[in-house]
Amino acid sequence: MSQKKGVALGEKLNLANLAGYQEGAVVSRAVIDKPVGTVTAFAFDVGEGLSEHTAPYDALVQVLDGEAEVNIEGTVQTVTAGEIIIMPANRPHSMRAAKRFKMLLIMIRA
């Protein structure tokens, strides 16, 4: 099978194993990176996160392992393995690892 950015196209993958935990870090790995959208796997060590920002498109977060605190315009929600949350376009949001966590971020640019 062909490969692009380290992900085997046409091969089955274990989502939780796409990005590994590293102490004191956020690790990301592109799964799909196209002009129409992206799919990126992330692993966050406890206490790590993404600072407040906005994006021009809705972004779906699927938590694969652990627990995250997601803040959307000042409202914090805890999202755990097996749950999803959609971060709306053009609204400030951030996230922090309450426990180590892994997520899949899906953004469609349309």
Secondary structure, 3 states (H helix, E strand, C coil): CCEECCEECCCCCCHHHCCCCCCCCEEEEEEEEECCEEEEEEEECCCCEEEEECCCCCEEEEEEEEEEEEEECCEEEEEECCCEEEECCCCCEEEEEEEEEEEEEEEECC
